[in-house]
Amino acid sequence: MSLLRAHWQTAAHAVWSTLIVGLLGAADFYGYAVFGETPEQVAPGQQHSHIYLRFHK
Amino acid sequence: MPTLTCPSCHSPLQPHAEFGTETIVCGHCRALVGIDGSQATPLGRQDESSARLASEAPLRLGARGTLRGKPVTVTGILERADGDYTWHEIAIADAAGDVGWLWVDRGHFSLGVCEGKQCVSYGADHHYHYQGHKLALFNKGKARVVAAVGEFPFKIDAAALSEITDYIAPPYVASFEDAAWWVFEYVPLADIERAFGVSCPAPVGIGINQPAPYQRQRRAFGLVTVAALLAAILIHFAAGRAPIAAPLVAGTVDLLAAKDAPPESFGPFTLERRWNSLEVEVHAPVVNAWADLTLALVSQETGRSYWTSRGVEFYRGVDSDGPWTEGSTVSTALVRSIPAGTYVLLAHGEAGTWNQGSAPPAAEVRIFDHPAPTSNLLLAIVAVLGVAGLYLFAAHRFESARWQMSDYEPKEYT
């Protein structure tokens, strides 16, 4: 316990780094991109942007 | 030791022979009295600061405690100063009568761990060393005694100025004074309060030999950082699959079609992962013209569609500075968060011209699978290095605060 108290910053950094690396692994594994263009989603029959209206005629 | 009387007020003095007392402060008139065997000789008088010292010193005269497993008693307190800067030196005697010292600087306590000419050595690297620790020059000054209470194993000359040179290698400070080294080790305030059963005011600022938590942890912190970066790189290339050179879907889109013409359809193609990031590439041989594609990925299972648009434009000409170009015939974008499923690509194109340009009849669109984009890895690296940067910044601030007390530039110590 005293060791943890004396090295809490390193311990916190280790937890943080593990979290970040874990999230990176999960994102990469499931194909999730943090950055990039998020496309507009339109459900069937849902109202959507005017530029795309003609697609649903 | 026989009972002596103060040469100034004739009050009885009771120096302790086991402490090797050479100076005692008269408890009645505060005079400094030299002790030489059975002789008491006046060394000087003190003003009110001595009375104040008795009541305001970090520890009281006669206080008992157990410091680092050794019972000790406070037998003398000195207040010393270099100009306006003051500190306390507290004599503590153990059961055998051996007198040690506590140095108290702005509420920071340090315990004397070595005194004598041989405590510190001069190395081949032209630095002083204490027990393998390289010392850094911190300050030089001339110290005088402001006030004293109790008894001391040396003669006190209140008028004398002693040259003191301080070197540090936290938790140690080595002071060179009167041709001898006095090495002190930093003692956390909690240890002092526990040892003497007292409550002291919180220390002010950073002690000159206060161990930096950052210094102690820097190696482990660095190892965690490097390990995390390596793990991130390994996981990125292991968990994420490399992009495939062949497009998932490709098509040629008519740019001359009427605005209300139905979109062209390409595919189907299948996305397998939970989420999918796709690289959309549009190419058209435009010259002084532009082409825009409106694109929709339509899920064959749910009917839900994902819309984006991408265009290219390329212009060139000649002005007073010579030929110029602007834009490109190729454009790419990373489209993210497309769920797994089978999709068809719907596309509609339109084009326009500028300054007698020519609109191309068609544009090519290609969509590539782009798993595990590098931006994910870069973000993780920034997150890990960002915390490491904060740590370095905090360490820098700690050392800056320490060296504000110094007349010298910060130097390396180990």
Interface residues (C-beta under 8 A of the other chain):
Chain A: A6 H7 Q9 T10 H13 A14 W16 S17 T18 I20 V21 L23 L24 G25 A27 D28 F29 Y30 G31 Y32 A33 V34 F35 G36 E37 T38 P39 E40 Q41 V42 A43 P44 H48 S49 I51 Y52 R54 F55 K57
Chain B: P213 Y214 R216 Q217 A220 F221 V224 T225 A227 A228 A231 A232 I235 H236 A239 G240 K259 D260 P262 P263 R273 R274 W275 N276 S277 T294 A296 L297 T302 G303 R304 S305 Y306 W307 T308 S309 A333 L334 V335 R336 S337 I338 L346 H348 H370 P371 A372 P373 S375 N376 L377 L379 A380 A383 V384 V387 A388 Y391
